[in-house]
Amino acid sequence: MNIAVLLGGISPERNISFLSGRAAVFALRERGHSVIALDPSRGVHAIVSDDELRAATAVEVTETELAGFSPLKMMECFTSALFDGIDLVFILLHGRFGEDGYVQSLLDLRGIPYTGSTMLASAAAMDKGLSKMLFQVAGIPTPFWVSVRPDQADDTDLLAEVRKEINGPMVVKPNDQGSTVGMTILQQATDEELSAAIRLAGQFTELILVERYIPGRELTVAVLGNTSLPIIEIVPKDGYYDYANKYTQGKTEYFCPAELSEEVQNHVQNLAIAAHNILGCRAYSRVDFRLTEDNMPYCLEVNTIPGFTETSLVPMAARAAGIEFGDLCEEIIALSKT
């Protein structure tokens, strides 16, 4: 099969996407496929060499680098001859303009099959506020939240009202980013701290969520097809599960399968499948939860294109279920065709 793996892109998760794409490129070639790596941020010059793939790192993308990217280049790429003769696109573009439906819609217009969720499901999952409303419709517990705009960061009346409604520790984050980009956790927020957190999140989005922080354990559940893989518990050695703790080796411990009673395990896995389905996700996803001391799970979000290096969470859960990385890639391709 002629496969194009999409990686890089123009979101703050660009470099993580390179690592995910690299793993898939080499694994699919080992399975006998003809595979090219494409970074659509380069327009018609999107082909990425193996040397570039091997040199990729998880270093954070700077604001200066991000400012140099344009969606127009991505349009050039998707309307070019690079996709002629491609049987399938394996999408591993994380974050905005990759995980949010835009790329999926362009591939739909070209009539090229691709892995993962459709345009509509991708857009719904990327919109955290919309996702949480759908979770509520489906009876899936999710933390209480309010939405604010970046231009409201200095509205003292609004800030006071938000602090009153949340009434305790809070998470301030962009409505449509991943990898904890632009996120702040505040224990007892002052107006000044909340204002600063809103301004930070507002650098990455036009809508911000202020969500009640749920103390407890961090769990994530990979959904593959209509089944749930073993649950992973995430335990940062210091602080919370931010960008540095996600992508710096040794900063976080992972327990797979998580130590949970069978009853709690089944409940969380069923909620993960319900969240996956209410958003209309296809093939695979990763669903994030907080679990309170009394074993009450709260669904935070669904990731339709989660990290996909050989040591990422979805491959980790698959390995615990006896599915090796190359087989996981093949299974995602097969499930994306149904």
C-alpha positions in Angstrom: 0.0 0.0 0.0 1.2 3.5 -0.8 0.9 5.5 2.5 1.6 9.1 3.3 2.3 9.8 7.0 1.4 13.4 7.9 3.6 14.9 10.6 4.9 18.3 11.8 2.2 20.9 10.9 1.8 24.3 12.4 0.6 23.8 15.9 2.6 24.1 19.1 2.7 20.3 19.1 4.7 20.3 15.9 7.8 18.5 17.2 5.8 15.9 19.1 4.1 15.2 15.8 7.4 14.5 14.2 8.2 11.9 16.8 4.8 10.2 16.3 5.2 10.3 12.6 8.7 8.9 12.6 7.6 5.8 14.6 4.7 5.1 12.2 6.9 5.6 9.1 9.5 3.1 10.1 7.0 0.6 11.5 4.8 0.7 8.3 7.9 0.2 6.1 8.8 -2.8 8.1 5.4 -4.2 7.3 6.1 -3.9 3.5 4.3 -0.6 2.7 5.7 2.1 0.5 5.7 5.1 2.9 6.6 8.8 2.5 6.7 11.4 5.4 5.0 14.7 4.6 5.1 17.9 6.6 2.3 20.0 5.1 3.7 23.2 6.6 6.3 23.1 3.8 3.7 23.3 1.0 4.8 21.5 -2.2 8.2 20.8 -0.6 6.6 18.6 2.1 8.6 15.5 1.8 10.7 14.8 5.0 13.9 12.8 4.7 14.8 9.9 6.9 17.7 11.9 8.3 15.3 14.7 9.4 13.1 12.1 11.0 16.0 10.6 13.0 17.0 14.1 14.1 13.6 15.0 15.5 13.3 15.9 19.2 10.5 16.9 21.6 11.9 20.4 22.2 9.0 23.0 22.5 8.3 25.1 19.4 9.0 28.8 20.1 6.5 31.6 19.4 8.9 32.9 16.7 8.8 29.6 14.9 5.1 29.3 15.1 4.7 32.8 13.7 6.6 31.8 10.6 4.0 29.1 9.6 1.0 29.7 7.4 -2.1 27.6 6.7 -1.7 28.6 3.1 1.3 26.4 2.8 -0.8 23.5 4.0 -3.4 24.3 1.3 -0.6 24.2 -1.3 0.5 20.8 0.0 -3.0 19.2 -0.1 -3.7 20.5 -3.6 -0.4 19.4 -5.0 0.7 16.2 -6.8 2.3 14.8 -3.7 -0.9 12.9 -3.0 -1.3 11.4 -6.4 -1.1 7.6 -6.2 -1.5 7.6 -2.4 -3.8 4.9 -1.2 -4.1 6.1 2.4 -3.0 9.0 4.6 -1.9 8.1 8.1 -2.6 11.4 10.0 -0.3 12.1 12.9 -0.6 15.9 13.0 -1.4 16.8 16.6 -3.3 19.9 17.7 -4.7 22.7 15.5 -4.8 22.3 11.8 -4.3 18.5 12.1 -6.5 17.1 14.8 -9.4 19.5 14.5 -11.0 18.5 11.2 -9.4 20.9 8.7 -7.0 18.3 7.3 -9.7 15.7 7.3 -12.0 17.9 5.2 -9.3 18.6 2.7 -8.6 14.9 2.3 -12.3 14.3 2.0 -12.5 16.8 -0.9 -9.6 15.0 -2.6 -11.3 11.6 -2.1 -8.2 10.1 -0.3 -8.9 7.7 2.7 -7.2 8.6 6.0 -6.8 7.1 9.4 -8.8 8.1 12.5 -11.9 10.2 13.0 -13.8 12.0 10.4 -13.9 15.8 10.0 -17.0 16.2 12.1 -15.8 14.0 15.0 -12.3 15.5 14.9 -13.8 19.0 15.2 -16.1 18.0 18.0 -13.4 16.4 20.0 -11.0 19.3 19.6 -13.6 21.7 20.9 -13.3 20.9 24.6 -16.4 22.9 25.6 -18.6 21.2 23.0 -17.2 17.8 24.0 -18.1 18.5 27.6 -21.7 19.4 26.6 -22.0 16.2 24.7 -20.5 14.3 27.7 -23.3 15.7 29.8 -25.9 14.7 27.3 -24.5 11.1 27.4 -24.4 11.0 31.2 -20.6 11.0 31.3 -19.4 13.0 34.4 -17.1 15.9 33.5 -15.8 18.7 35.7 -17.9 21.9 36.0 -16.6 24.7 33.8 -17.2 28.2 32.5 -16.0 29.7 29.2 -14.3 33.1 28.8 -12.7 35.1 26.0 -9.1 36.4 26.0 -10.4 40.0 26.0 -12.1 39.4 29.4 -8.8 38.8 31.2 -9.1 42.2 33.0 -12.8 42.3 33.6 -12.7 42.2 37.4 -16.4 41.6 37.8 -16.2 38.6 35.5 -13.1 37.3 37.3 -14.8 37.5 40.6 -17.9 35.7 39.3 -15.7 32.9 37.7 -13.9 32.4 41.0 -17.2 32.2 42.9 -18.7 29.7 40.4 -15.6 27.4 40.4 -15.3 27.8 44.2 -11.8 26.2 44.6 -8.8 25.1 42.6 -9.2 25.5 38.9 -7.6 24.6 35.5 -7.4 27.4 32.9 -6.7 26.1 29.4 -7.3 26.8 25.7 -10.5 25.4 24.3 -8.8 23.8 21.3 -5.2 22.8 22.1 -3.5 19.7 23.4 -0.3 18.6 25.3 -1.3 21.1 28.1 -0.3 24.0 25.8 -1.3 27.3 27.5 -2.6 25.5 30.6 -2.4 26.7 34.2 -3.5 25.1 37.4 -4.5 27.5 40.2 -5.0 26.4 43.8 -6.5 29.5 45.3 -6.7 32.0 42.5 -6.5 35.7 43.0 -8.0 38.0 40.3 -4.4 38.7 39.2 -3.5 35.0 38.9 -6.7 34.2 37.1 -6.2 37.1 34.7 -2.6 36.0 33.9 -3.8 32.5 33.3 -6.5 33.7 30.9 -3.9 35.8 29.0 -1.6 32.9 28.7 -4.3 30.6 27.3 -5.5 33.4 25.1 -2.2 33.3 23.2 -3.4 30.0 21.7 -7.1 30.3 21.3 -10.2 32.5 20.9 -12.0 30.7 23.7 -10.8 29.6 27.1 -12.1 27.1 29.6 -11.9 27.6 33.3 -12.6 24.2 34.8 -13.0 23.0 38.4 -9.8 21.0 39.3 -10.5 17.5 40.4 -8.0 16.2 43.0 -7.1 12.5 42.6 -5.5 10.1 40.2 -4.8 10.8 36.5 -6.0 8.0 34.2 -6.1 7.6 30.5 -7.9 5.0 28.4 -7.1 4.0 24.8 -10.1 3.0 22.7 -9.4 0.8 19.7 -12.4 0.1 17.6 -15.3 -0.7 20.0 -13.0 -2.0 22.8 -11.0 -0.4 25.6 -7.4 -1.2 26.1 -5.9 -1.5 29.6 -6.1 1.7 31.7 -2.9 3.6 32.4 -2.3 5.6 35.5 -0.1 8.7 35.1 2.0 9.8 38.1 4.3 12.8 37.6 7.3 12.8 40.0 6.8 16.5 40.5 4.0 18.9 39.9 1.3 18.0 37.3 1.3 16.3 33.9 2.5 19.3 31.9 4.5 19.4 28.7 7.9 18.9 30.4 6.6 15.9 32.4 5.0 14.4 29.3 8.0 14.5 27.1 11.1 14.4 29.4 12.2 10.9 30.1 12.1 9.9 33.7 9.9 12.8 34.9 6.7 10.7 35.0 5.8 7.1 36.0 3.2 5.1 34.2 1.3 2.1 35.6 -0.3 -0.2 33.0 -2.7 -1.7 33.8 -3.6 0.7 36.6 -4.3 -0.7 40.0 -8.0 -0.5 40.2 -10.8 -2.7 41.4 -12.6 -4.6 38.6 -15.7 -2.6 39.2 -13.9 0.8 38.9 -11.9 -0.5 35.9 -15.0 -1.6 34.0 -16.8 1.6 34.8 -14.0 3.8 33.6 -13.5 1.7 30.4 -17.2 1.9 29.7 -17.2 5.7 30.1 -14.2 5.9 27.7 -16.1 4.0 25.1 -19.2 6.1 25.6 -17.2 9.3 25.3 -15.5 8.0 22.1 -18.9 7.1 20.7 -20.8 10.3 21.6 -18.3 12.3 19.7 -18.5 9.9 16.7 -14.9 8.9 16.8 -13.5 6.3 14.5 -10.8 3.6 14.7 -9.0 4.9 17.9 -8.8 7.6 20.5 -7.4 8.3 24.0 -9.8 9.4 26.7 -8.4 11.3 29.8 -9.9 11.1 33.3 -9.4 12.2 36.8 -10.4 9.7 39.5 -11.4 11.0 42.9 -10.5 9.4 46.3 -14.0 7.8 46.4 -13.4 6.4 42.8 -15.6 8.8 41.0 -14.3 9.3 37.4 -14.5 12.6 35.6 -13.9 12.7 31.8 -11.7 15.6 30.8 -11.4 15.2 27.0 -11.0 12.8 24.1 -7.8 12.9 21.9 -8.5 11.8 18.4 -4.8 11.8 17.3 -2.9 11.1 20.6 0.8 10.8 20.9 2.0 7.9 18.8 5.7 7.2 19.5 6.5 3.6 20.5 6.6 4.8 24.1 3.4 6.9 24.0 0.4 6.0 26.0 -1.8 4.4 23.3 1.0 2.1 22.1 1.8 1.4 25.8 -1.8 0.3 26.4 -1.8 -1.8 23.2 1.4 -3.5 24.3 -0.2 -4.4 27.6 -3.0 -6.0 25.6 -0.5 -8.0 23.5 -0.6 -5.8 20.5 2.9 -4.7 19.2 3.4 -1.3 17.6 3.4 -2.4 14.0 0.3 -4.5 14.5 -1.4 -1.4 16.2 -0.6 0.7 13.0 -2.2 -2.0 10.8 -5.2 -2.3 13.1 -5.8 1.4 13.0 -5.6 1.3 9.2 -8.1 -1.6 9.0 -10.5 0.1 11.5 -10.3 3.4 9.6 -11.7 1.7 6.4 -14.9 0.5 8.1 
